[in-house]
Amino acid sequence: MQTHIVPVGFDYDRLIAPLVRDQLDVDRVILLEGAVGSEANVEYSRNLAEKLEQDFTNLLGAKTERMVVEDVYDYDAAFEQAYALIMAELDRERDAGGDGEVWVNISAMPRTVSFAFATAAHSIMVEHEGDRDRIHTYYTVPEKYLETELAEELRQQIALLSDLRETVDDDRVADRLESARSLLAEFDERGTTIGAKEIDGSHVIELPVASFSNVKPFEEIILFTLGEHGEFESVSELAQELARELGEEYTDSFRSKVIYNVDRLGPGGKGYIEQEQHGKSYRTRLSRIGELWVRAHADEDE
């Protein structure tokens, strides 16, 4: 079975045309709609998703499901959702005794979502080598962009309105002419977007490289413990908490075991843990990638 996960932005052709033209097998489609943005943008995306739902069914005979991405600018949440979706589809096929594939289309939606889904797919490939050939991430290049054509059409309309204004005394013509000139001037000066939006107190959304590695059982316990408690003032404090949770005696041997595994998970190893020296101790916490790992594997912890 071929399952396609398709985040929907403001594109139609790039999300379905390559599948139709290349005659790819599409058995199941998951369409994701963005829920953040202007009312007009959200409505536009929703309408496209409805049309895609119908056409995936009618043109390709695919069973289609629609889901929501609550915040298209929240990279961590998008990564978590992508990881869970891809793993769920792989597990569903495995439970059914099949070896179906998951295809992730990253052509549309804001880049935060596209990068999150691409990185999640790549991380699963790295972490689960047996599923590597079952996961595909793809992008479609448009035949043309409409922005420049729309701008040229607007120039023609401005010329027409200018001529019309000479012969027609109508405030509506003057208003439309002024509005069109202002919009075109912004396009010529700034391109297709304006400004830089602040998200969570910053105008920069960092996109971490999250290529997960295989994590051993004791390393998993350390990561989940850090995820639950946040930060420990020292590795010894972390070891004491782990001993309590595991019902083990806190000994020098157990402490050394924790130190060894923290080192393996640290900057010189898998990069899931970061440490900050203060005095003779090291404050220990999850790195950004470590936080993503914990979020992506939360169901396993439960």
C-alpha positions as CSV (number, residue, x, y, z in Angstrom):
1,M,0.0,0.0,0.0
2,Q,1.2,3.5,-0.9
3,T,0.4,6.2,1.6
4,H,1.0,9.8,0.8
5,I,1.3,12.5,3.5
6,V,0.6,15.9,2.0
7,P,0.7,19.2,3.9
8,V,-1.6,21.6,2.0
9,G,-0.6,25.2,1.5
10,F,-1.6,27.4,-1.5
11,D,-0.7,24.9,-4.2
12,Y,-2.9,22.4,-6.1
13,D,-1.0,21.0,-9.1
14,R,2.2,20.2,-7.3
15,L,0.3,18.1,-4.8
16,I,-1.5,15.8,-7.2
17,A,-0.3,16.4,-10.8
18,P,3.0,14.5,-10.4
19,L,1.1,11.4,-9.1
20,V,-1.4,11.5,-12.0
21,R,1.2,12.2,-14.7
22,D,3.7,9.6,-13.4
23,Q,0.9,7.1,-12.8
24,L,2.1,6.4,-9.3
25,D,0.1,4.1,-7.0
26,V,-1.7,6.0,-4.4
27,D,-3.9,4.0,-2.0
28,R,-4.2,6.3,1.0
29,V,-3.7,10.1,1.4
30,I,-3.4,12.2,4.5
31,L,-4.0,15.9,3.8
32,L,-2.8,18.4,6.4
33,E,-4.4,21.8,6.6
34,G,-2.8,24.8,8.4
35,A,-4.9,26.4,11.1
36,V,-2.8,29.6,11.6
37,G,-2.7,32.7,9.5
38,S,-5.3,35.2,8.2
39,E,-8.9,34.1,7.9
40,A,-8.6,34.3,4.2
41,N,-5.4,32.2,4.1
42,V,-6.9,29.5,6.3
43,E,-10.1,29.4,4.2
44,Y,-8.1,29.2,1.0
45,S,-6.1,26.3,2.3
46,R,-9.2,24.6,3.5
47,N,-10.9,25.0,0.1
48,L,-7.9,23.5,-1.6
49,A,-7.9,20.6,0.8
50,E,-11.5,19.9,0.0
51,K,-10.8,19.9,-3.8
52,L,-7.7,17.7,-3.3
53,E,-9.8,15.3,-1.2
54,Q,-12.3,14.9,-4.0
55,D,-9.7,14.6,-6.8
56,F,-7.5,12.1,-5.0
57,T,-10.6,10.0,-4.6
58,N,-12.0,10.5,-8.1
59,L,-8.7,10.5,-10.1
60,L,-6.6,8.1,-8.2
61,G,-9.1,6.1,-6.2
62,A,-7.3,6.9,-3.0
63,K,-8.9,6.8,0.5
64,T,-8.4,10.3,1.8
65,E,-8.2,11.7,5.4
66,R,-7.8,15.3,6.4
67,M,-6.0,16.5,9.5
68,V,-5.0,19.9,11.0
69,V,-1.5,21.4,11.7
70,E,-2.4,23.7,14.6
71,D,0.5,26.1,14.2
72,V,2.4,26.0,10.9
73,Y,5.2,28.1,12.5
74,D,5.8,25.7,15.4
75,Y,8.7,23.6,14.1
76,D,8.9,21.3,17.1
77,A,5.1,20.5,17.1
78,A,5.2,19.9,13.3
79,F,8.2,17.6,13.7
80,E,6.4,15.6,16.5
81,Q,3.3,15.3,14.4
82,A,5.2,14.3,11.3
83,Y,7.2,11.6,13.2
84,A,4.0,10.2,14.8
85,L,2.2,10.2,11.4
86,I,4.9,8.4,9.5
87,M,5.5,5.9,12.3
88,A,1.8,5.2,12.6
89,E,1.5,4.4,8.9
90,L,4.6,2.2,9.0
91,D,3.2,0.3,12.0
92,R,-0.3,0.0,10.5
93,E,1.2,-1.7,7.4
94,R,3.5,-3.9,9.5
95,D,0.5,-5.0,11.7
96,A,-1.4,-5.8,8.6
97,G,1.5,-8.0,7.4
98,G,2.3,-5.7,4.5
99,D,5.3,-3.8,3.4
100,G,3.7,-0.6,2.2
101,E,5.5,2.7,1.7
102,V,5.1,6.2,3.0
103,W,5.6,9.2,0.7
104,V,5.9,12.7,2.1
105,N,5.3,15.6,-0.2
106,I,7.1,18.8,1.0
107,S,6.2,21.0,-1.9
108,A,3.7,23.2,-0.1
109,M,2.9,24.8,3.3
110,P,5.4,27.1,5.1
111,R,9.0,25.9,5.2
112,T,8.8,25.2,8.9
113,V,6.3,22.4,8.2
114,S,8.1,21.2,5.0
115,F,11.5,21.0,6.8
116,A,9.9,19.4,9.9
117,F,8.3,16.7,7.8
118,A,11.4,16.1,5.7
119,T,13.7,15.9,8.8
120,A,11.3,13.6,10.6
121,A,11.2,11.3,7.7
122,H,15.0,11.3,7.5
123,S,15.3,10.7,11.2
124,I,13.1,7.7,11.0
125,M,15.2,6.3,8.2
126,V,18.3,6.7,10.3
127,E,16.8,5.3,13.5
128,H,15.0,2.4,11.8
129,E,17.3,1.1,9.1
130,G,14.8,-1.7,8.2
131,D,12.2,0.9,7.1
132,R,14.6,3.0,5.1
133,D,13.4,1.8,1.7
134,R,9.8,2.3,2.8
135,I,10.0,6.1,3.3
136,H,10.2,8.6,0.5
137,T,10.4,12.4,0.7
138,Y,9.7,14.3,-2.5
139,Y,9.3,17.7,-4.0
140,T,7.7,18.9,-7.2
141,V,9.1,21.9,-9.3
142,P,6.3,24.1,-10.6
143,E,6.1,24.7,-14.4
144,K,5.6,28.4,-13.7
145,Y,5.0,30.8,-11.0
146,L,1.8,33.0,-11.1
147,E,3.2,35.9,-9.1
148,T,5.0,37.6,-11.9
149,E,2.1,37.0,-14.3
150,L,-0.3,38.5,-11.8
151,A,2.0,41.5,-11.5
152,E,2.1,42.0,-15.3
153,E,-1.6,41.7,-15.5
154,L,-2.0,44.3,-12.8
155,R,0.3,46.7,-14.8
156,Q,-2.1,46.3,-17.7
157,Q,-5.1,47.0,-15.5
158,I,-3.4,50.1,-14.1
159,A,-2.8,51.4,-17.7
160,L,-6.5,50.7,-18.5
161,L,-7.7,52.4,-15.4
162,S,-5.5,55.4,-16.1
163,D,-7.1,55.8,-19.6
164,L,-10.5,55.2,-18.2
165,R,-10.1,57.9,-15.5
166,E,-9.6,60.5,-18.3
167,T,-13.1,59.9,-19.6
168,V,-15.0,58.7,-16.6
169,D,-15.6,60.8,-13.4
170,D,-16.1,58.0,-10.9
171,D,-14.4,57.8,-7.5
172,R,-14.4,54.1,-7.7
173,V,-12.0,54.2,-10.6
174,A,-9.7,56.5,-8.8
175,D,-9.8,54.3,-5.7
176,R,-9.0,51.2,-7.6
177,L,-6.2,52.9,-9.5
178,E,-4.6,54.1,-6.3
179,S,-4.9,50.7,-4.6
180,A,-3.5,48.9,-7.6
181,R,-0.5,51.3,-7.9
182,S,0.3,50.9,-4.2
183,L,0.1,47.1,-4.3
184,L,2.3,46.9,-7.4
185,A,4.8,49.3,-5.9
186,E,5.1,47.0,-2.9
187,F,5.6,44.0,-5.1
188,D,8.3,45.7,-7.2
189,E,10.1,46.8,-4.0
190,R,9.7,43.8,-1.8
191,G,8.8,40.8,-3.8
192,T,6.0,38.4,-2.8
193,T,6.2,38.8,1.0
194,I,6.4,41.8,3.4
195,G,8.2,42.1,6.7
196,A,9.4,39.5,9.2
197,K,6.9,38.1,11.7
198,E,7.9,37.6,15.3
199,I,7.3,34.1,16.7
200,D,7.7,33.4,20.4
201,G,9.8,36.6,20.9
202,S,12.1,36.1,17.9
203,H,12.2,36.7,14.2
204,V,14.3,33.7,13.6
205,I,13.0,30.1,13.8
206,E,15.9,27.8,14.2
207,L,15.6,24.5,12.4
208,P,17.7,21.8,14.2
209,V,19.2,18.9,12.3
210,A,17.5,16.0,14.0
211,S,19.0,12.8,12.5
212,F,18.2,10.4,15.3
213,S,20.5,7.5,16.2
214,N,19.6,4.2,17.8
215,V,19.2,4.7,21.5
216,K,19.9,2.0,24.0
217,P,17.3,1.2,26.7
218,F,19.3,2.8,29.6
219,E,19.9,5.9,27.4
220,E,16.2,6.1,26.8
221,I,15.5,6.2,30.5
222,I,18.0,9.0,30.9
223,L,16.4,11.0,28.1
224,F,12.9,10.5,29.4
225,T,14.0,11.5,32.9
226,L,15.5,14.7,31.7
227,G,12.4,15.3,29.7
228,E,10.3,15.0,32.8
229,H,12.4,16.9,35.2
230,G,14.1,19.5,32.9
231,E,17.5,20.2,34.3
232,F,19.8,18.7,36.9
233,E,22.4,20.7,38.7
234,S,24.9,17.8,38.3
235,V,25.2,14.3,36.8
236,S,25.3,13.0,40.3
237,E,21.9,14.5,41.0
238,L,20.6,13.0,37.8
239,A,22.1,9.6,38.8
240,Q,20.4,9.8,42.3
241,E,17.0,10.5,40.6
242,L,17.5,7.6,38.2
243,A,18.4,5.2,41.1
244,R,15.2,6.3,42.9
245,E,13.0,5.8,39.9
246,L,14.6,2.4,39.0
247,G,14.6,1.2,42.6
248,E,18.4,0.6,42.5
249,E,21.0,1.4,45.1
250,Y,23.0,4.6,44.4
251,T,26.6,3.4,44.2
252,D,29.8,4.6,42.6
253,S,29.3,1.9,40.0
254,F,25.8,3.1,39.2
255,R,27.0,6.8,39.1
256,S,29.8,5.8,36.7
257,K,27.2,4.0,34.5
258,V,25.1,7.2,34.3
259,I,28.2,9.4,33.6
260,Y,29.3,7.0,30.8
261,N,25.8,7.1,29.1
262,V,25.4,10.8,29.5
263,D,28.8,11.3,27.7
264,R,27.5,9.0,24.9
265,L,24.4,11.2,24.7
266,G,26.3,14.5,24.9
267,P,27.8,16.9,22.3
268,G,30.7,14.5,21.5
269,G,28.2,11.6,21.0
270,K,24.6,11.6,19.8
271,G,24.0,15.3,20.7
272,Y,20.8,14.7,22.7
273,I,22.2,16.2,25.9
274,E,24.0,19.5,26.6
275,Q,25.9,20.4,29.7
276,E,27.1,23.6,31.3
277,Q,30.0,23.7,33.7
278,H,29.5,25.5,37.0
279,G,32.3,24.9,39.6
280,K,33.1,21.2,39.6
281,S,29.7,20.1,38.4
282,Y,27.9,20.1,35.1
283,R,24.3,21.3,34.7
284,T,22.7,18.7,32.5
285,R,19.6,19.1,30.3
286,L,18.2,18.0,27.0
287,S,19.5,19.7,23.8
288,R,17.0,20.9,21.3
289,I,17.4,17.7,19.4
290,G,17.0,15.7,22.6
291,E,13.7,17.5,23.3
292,L,12.6,16.6,19.8
293,W,13.5,13.0,20.4
294,V,11.6,12.9,23.7
295,R,8.5,14.5,22.1
296,A,8.6,12.1,19.2
297,H,9.0,9.0,21.4
298,A,6.6,10.1,24.2
299,D,4.1,7.4,23.3
300,E,6.7,4.7,23.8
301,D,7.5,6.1,27.2
302,E,3.8,5.9,28.2
